């Protein structure tokens, strides 16, 4: 007599359920939207609906596979054209989460140590703010604008288009260039950093473990802050705008006022995090 198959099916389904990606809980409560930035309906579209769509698509593409966080999936499949859909949904799920994790309903002043670090790279915080806003507004197409930090405590602006990843290990799918605006889509500071000769991989001056996992030509820098420039994020609340105002530029200006600098400082590995977790983004999906 054949043994019932339901227990086996149940066990299989249980394994599948445990491997599903889920929409993460944000650190702050945004049931009433992001004050000064997104209305409740705007937040619902940009986070609740969109993040669920990315996760649902990712679950379909990775059904039956081992559970790997979206960030790691994006890095894993950055060089595999056959897995481009998985990369796109994984990278977008992570990037969108990164954007929302750096927002707060109760903004606090920037930590003094972070201000000092940023001023060393941008001369002033106002210069950084203006470059973020102008770069965001100038992007011809959807993507993200990132604040990147190197191990030498240098900071620069980086743009990634569509689902491009800012991580060095996913350098192959960084997608920093919009071919319509190639010369202006990435800051000159980041270009200069990218032109610096990479550490030798062998020999007496080898970078050793410091360069392990980096794609050839990748800048050894990590993201600490980003703004999402996809149209579905700002259009519900800001529209297309006009030459004189509104639209994406106004969205970027309001975004600057909603940044959670504590999270940015943690992502940058500030002195108060020495000896502990130095990168809050490591908890992201």
RODO-2510 file (C-alpha; in nm, 4 decimals, decimal comma):
residues 285
     n   res          X          Y          Z
     1     x     0,0000     0,0000     0,0000
     2     x     0,1320     0,3430    -0,0946
     3     x     0,2132     0,5739     0,1941
     4     x     0,0239     0,9080     0,2062
     5     x     0,2108     1,1900     0,0342
     6     x     0,0626     1,4802     0,2256
     7     x     0,3278     1,4923     0,5003
     8     x     0,6002     1,5046     0,2365
     9     x     0,4163     1,7801     0,0528
    10     x     0,3675     1,9624     0,3793
    11     x     0,7360     1,9435     0,4585
    12     x     0,8228     2,0707     0,1110
    13     x     0,5839     2,3594     0,1390
    14     x     0,7229     2,4414     0,4801
    15     x     1,0728     2,4631     0,3385
    16     x     0,9464     2,6795     0,0539
    17     x     0,7699     2,9139     0,2949
    18     x     1,0844     2,9591     0,5021
    19     x     1,2829     3,0501     0,1917
    20     x     1,0455     3,3264     0,0775
    21     x     1,1673     3,6832     0,0680
    22     x     0,9497     3,9223     0,2649
    23     x     0,8887     4,2951     0,2683
    24     x     1,0978     4,4177     0,5638
    25     x     0,9662     4,6329     0,8440
    26     x     1,0972     4,9873     0,8360
    27     x     1,2491     5,1341     1,1521
    28     x     0,9989     5,4225     1,1549
    29     x     0,6222     5,4352     1,1353
    30     x     0,5077     5,5936     0,8099
    31     x     0,1357     5,5142     0,8191
    32     x     0,0709     5,8855     0,7654
    33     x     0,3350     5,9120     0,4974
    34     x     0,6814     6,0646     0,5304
    35     x     0,6248     6,4115     0,6784
    36     x     0,7251     6,6839     0,4382
    37     x     0,8169     6,4349     0,1662
    38     x     0,5494     6,1778     0,0776
    39     x     0,1769     6,1773     0,1413
    40     x     0,0116     5,8601     0,2753
    41     x    -0,0939     5,7647    -0,0787
    42     x     0,2485     5,8529    -0,2184
    43     x     0,4169     5,6367     0,0444
    44     x     0,1742     5,3554    -0,0286
    45     x     0,2703     5,3549    -0,3967
    46     x     0,6458     5,4012    -0,3487
    47     x     0,6924     5,1571    -0,0618
    48     x     0,3959     4,9365     0,0261
    49     x     0,2835     4,8503    -0,3265
    50     x     0,6142     4,8696    -0,5095
    51     x     0,8241     4,6838    -0,2543
    52     x     0,5641     4,4061    -0,2414
    53     x     0,5728     4,3820    -0,6213
    54     x     0,9539     4,3500    -0,6200
    55     x     0,9429     4,0830    -0,3491
    56     x     0,6619     3,8878    -0,5162
    57     x     0,8502     3,8868    -0,8483
    58     x     1,1702     3,7846    -0,6739
    59     x     0,9950     3,4986    -0,4978
    60     x     0,8674     3,3652    -0,8298
    61     x     1,2157     3,3792    -0,9812
    62     x     1,3887     3,2135    -0,6854
    63     x     1,1258     2,9547    -0,5907
    64     x     1,2921     2,6378    -0,4636
    65     x     1,6322     2,8014    -0,4209
    66     x     1,8173     2,8650    -0,0976
    67     x     1,7169     3,1856     0,0776
    68     x     1,9693     3,4592    -0,0079
    69     x     1,9137     3,8293     0,0761
    70     x     1,8372     4,0477    -0,2283
    71     x     2,1650     4,2391    -0,1929
    72     x     2,3638     3,9149    -0,2122
    73     x     2,1504     3,7903    -0,5019
    74     x     2,2256     4,1092    -0,6964
    75     x     2,5976     4,0623    -0,6390
    76     x     2,5803     3,6916    -0,7225
    77     x     2,4064     3,7427    -1,0574
    78     x     2,5661     4,0724    -1,1653
    79     x     2,7699     3,8948    -1,4369
    80     x     2,5123     3,6380    -1,5444
    81     x     2,2978     3,7576    -1,8398
    82     x     2,0726     3,4541    -1,8005
    83     x     1,9816     3,5760    -1,4507
    84     x     1,9211     3,9392    -1,5472
    85     x     1,5584     3,9375    -1,4232
    86     x     1,6669     3,8013    -1,0847
    87     x     1,9372     4,0678    -1,0622
    88     x     1,6925     4,3436    -1,1521
    89     x     1,4274     4,2531    -0,8949
    90     x     1,6808     4,1720    -0,6227
    91     x     1,8759     4,4930    -0,6779
    92     x     1,5608     4,7057    -0,6920
    93     x     1,4244     4,5463    -0,3740
    94     x     1,7486     4,6268    -0,1955
    95     x     1,7947     4,9763    -0,3409
    96     x     1,4390     5,0814    -0,2603
    97     x     1,4758     4,9503     0,0938
    98     x     1,8038     5,1403     0,1301
    99     x     1,6290     5,4612     0,0235
   100     x     1,3454     5,4257     0,2729
   101     x     1,5726     5,3093     0,5554
   102     x     1,7493     5,6477     0,5407
   103     x     1,4278     5,8458     0,5980
   104     x     1,2797     5,9585     0,9279
   105     x     0,9612     6,1376     1,0409
   106     x     1,1694     6,3218     1,3023
   107     x     1,4929     6,4555     1,1455
   108     x     1,7869     6,5292     1,3757
   109     x     2,0995     6,7397     1,3060
   110     x     2,3881     6,5733     1,1275
   111     x     2,6515     6,4350     1,3704
   112     x     2,9497     6,6696     1,4012
   113     x     3,2029     6,4031     1,2999
   114     x     3,0057     6,3222     0,9839
   115     x     2,9766     6,6889     0,8950
   116     x     3,3544     6,7263     0,9300
   117     x     3,4143     6,4205     0,7098
   118     x     3,1741     6,5370     0,4392
   119     x     3,3081     6,8910     0,4360
   120     x     3,6547     6,7521     0,3689
   121     x     3,5229     6,6052     0,0408
   122     x     3,2622     6,8644    -0,0618
   123     x     3,3943     7,1854     0,1046
   124     x     3,0543     7,2428     0,2674
   125     x     2,7316     7,0589     0,3459
   126     x     2,5469     7,3097     0,1291
   127     x     2,7658     7,2078    -0,1653
   128     x     2,6792     6,8418    -0,1024
   129     x     2,3090     6,9222    -0,0735
   130     x     2,3137     7,1234    -0,3950
   131     x     2,5053     6,8540    -0,5851
   132     x     2,2587     6,5876    -0,4702
   133     x     1,9611     6,7973    -0,5805
   134     x     2,1074     6,9035    -0,9137
   135     x     2,2294     6,5520    -0,9963
   136     x     1,8901     6,4068    -0,9103
   137     x     1,7075     6,6619    -1,1230
   138     x     1,9477     6,6161    -1,4170
   139     x     1,9094     6,2378    -1,4382
   140     x     1,7403     6,1539    -1,7666
   141     x     1,5651     5,8370    -1,6622
   142     x     1,4928     5,6434    -1,3429
   143     x     1,7558     5,5275    -1,0990
   144     x     1,9282     5,6257    -0,7752
   145     x     2,1772     5,8885    -0,6636
   146     x     2,4170     5,7587    -0,3969
   147     x     2,6570     5,9042    -0,1459
   148     x     2,9589     5,6734    -0,1479
   149     x     3,2363     5,6399     0,1116
   150     x     3,5809     5,4894     0,0492
   151     x     3,8038     5,3287     0,3092
   152     x     4,0213     5,6416     0,2846
   153     x     3,7224     5,8413     0,4193
   154     x     3,6612     6,0130     0,0879
   155     x     3,3046     6,0753    -0,0226
   156     x     3,1539     6,1181    -0,3686
   157     x     2,8241     6,1160    -0,5559
   158     x     2,7430     5,8175    -0,7774
   159     x     2,4447     5,7674    -1,0086
   160     x     2,3044     5,4272    -1,0999
   161     x     2,0339     5,3909    -1,3646
   162     x     1,7384     5,1534    -1,3456
   163     x     1,8313     4,8681    -1,1071
   164     x     2,2075     4,9298    -1,1213
   165     x     2,3962     4,8344    -0,8063
   166     x     2,6426     5,0640    -0,6246
   167     x     2,8345     4,7770    -0,4653
   168     x     3,1923     4,7073    -0,5824
   169     x     3,1288     4,3335    -0,6154
   170     x     2,8423     4,4106    -0,8568
   171     x     3,0496     4,6608    -1,0545
   172     x     2,9522     4,4862    -1,3800
   173     x     2,5934     4,6038    -1,3289
   174     x     2,6635     4,9415    -1,1732
   175     x     2,4977     5,1129    -1,4704
   176     x     2,6347     5,4587    -1,3819
   177     x     2,5811     5,6106    -1,7246
   178     x     2,2786     5,7334    -1,9140
   179     x     2,4020     5,7254    -2,2730
   180     x     2,2073     6,0451    -2,3468
   181     x     2,3992     6,2414    -2,0818
   182     x     2,7181     6,0378    -2,0407
   183     x     2,9494     6,3275    -1,9629
   184     x     2,7358     6,4611    -1,6792
   185     x     2,5751     6,1532    -1,5265
   186     x     2,8546     6,0970    -1,2755
   187     x     3,0341     6,3566    -1,0688
   188     x     3,3911     6,4536    -1,1537
   189     x     3,4905     6,3592    -0,7992
   190     x     3,3759     6,0025    -0,8581
   191     x     3,5493     5,9969    -1,1968
   192     x     3,8731     6,1002    -1,0281
   193     x     3,8368     5,8303    -0,7660
   194     x     3,7679     5,5727    -1,0359
   195     x     4,0833     5,6782    -1,2218
   196     x     4,3016     5,6024    -0,9190
   197     x     4,5110     5,2903    -0,9916
   198     x     4,3723     4,9805    -0,8163
   199     x     4,5827     4,7981    -0,5593
   200     x     4,8006     4,5208    -0,7019
   201     x     4,6439     4,1799    -0,6688
   202     x     4,9799     4,0027    -0,6410
   203     x     5,3327     4,0849    -0,5305
   204     x     5,4867     4,2778    -0,2459
   205     x     5,2329     4,5576    -0,2735
   206     x     4,9312     4,3332    -0,3066
   207     x     4,6065     4,4591    -0,1623
   208     x     4,5487     4,1058    -0,0377
   209     x     4,2193     4,0589     0,1422
   210     x     4,1387     4,4266     0,0948
   211     x     4,0649     4,3692    -0,2736
   212     x     3,9003     4,0303    -0,2384
   213     x     3,5563     4,0199    -0,3984
   214     x     3,6026     4,3371    -0,6028
   215     x     3,5232     4,3294    -0,9708
   216     x     3,8107     4,4499    -1,1940
   217     x     3,8034     4,8278    -1,2164
   218     x     3,5570     4,8653    -0,9307
   219     x     3,6030     5,1437    -0,6792
   220     x     3,6291     5,0087    -0,3246
   221     x     3,3498     5,2247    -0,1850
   222     x     3,0241     5,1580    -0,0052
   223     x     2,6900     5,3417    -0,0202
   224     x     2,5764     5,5272     0,2906
   225     x     2,2783     5,7258     0,1540
   226     x     2,0627     5,7385    -0,1581
   227     x     1,7634     5,9051    -0,3204
   228     x     1,5242     5,7139    -0,5465
   229     x     1,4541     5,8978    -0,8745
   230     x     1,2021     5,6545    -1,0219
   231     x     0,8935     5,8431    -1,1390
   232     x     0,6468     5,6403    -0,9353
   233     x     0,8167     5,7732    -0,6193
   234     x     0,7704     6,1456    -0,6814
   235     x     0,4985     6,1805    -0,9474
   236     x     0,1970     6,1116    -0,7179
   237     x     0,2895     6,4026    -0,4901
   238     x     0,4982     6,6343    -0,7080
   239     x     0,3910     6,5806    -1,0674
   240     x     0,6254     6,6578    -1,3548
   241     x     0,6761     7,0148    -1,2382
   242     x     0,7603     7,3138    -1,4531
   243     x     1,0732     7,5023    -1,5496
   244     x     1,0237     7,7255    -1,2476
   245     x     0,9653     7,4579    -0,9831
   246     x     0,7933     7,1472    -0,8526
   247     x     0,8441     6,7984    -0,9852
   248     x     1,1579     6,5946    -0,9221
   249     x     1,3672     6,8921    -0,8088
   250     x     1,1195     6,9844    -0,5366
   251     x     1,1045     6,6196    -0,4332
   252     x     1,4854     6,6151    -0,3967
   253     x     1,4837     6,9366    -0,1941
   254     x     1,2217     6,7968     0,0435
   255     x     1,4046     6,4638     0,0656
   256     x     1,7116     6,6360     0,2086
   257     x     1,4992     6,7544     0,5018
   258     x     1,3763     6,3995     0,5780
   259     x     1,7145     6,2217     0,5982
   260     x     1,7893     6,0102     0,9051
   261     x     2,1508     6,1156     0,9669
   262     x     2,1853     5,8623     1,2475
   263     x     2,1372     5,5830     0,9951
   264     x     2,3720     5,7515     0,7478
   265     x     2,6327     5,7791     1,0216
   266     x     2,5907     5,4114     1,1056
   267     x     2,6273     5,3201     0,7388
   268     x     2,9467     5,5277     0,7307
   269     x     3,0854     5,3465     1,0351
   270     x     3,1122     5,6455     1,2655
   271     x     3,3340     5,6473     1,5762
   272     x     3,0448     5,5705     1,8119
   273     x     2,9961     5,2388     1,6297
   274     x     3,3579     5,1233     1,6747
   275     x     3,3736     4,7703     1,8064
   276     x     3,0150     4,6985     1,7108
   277     x     2,7964     4,6897     1,4028
   278     x     2,9197     4,9696     1,1788
   279     x     2,6836     4,9360     0,8871
   280     x     2,3091     4,9468     0,9393
   281     x     2,2606     4,8606     0,5734
   282     x     2,3891     4,5110     0,6527
   283     x     2,0501     4,4462     0,8127
   284     x     1,8688     4,5329     0,4926
   285     x     1,7135     4,2693     0,2723
***
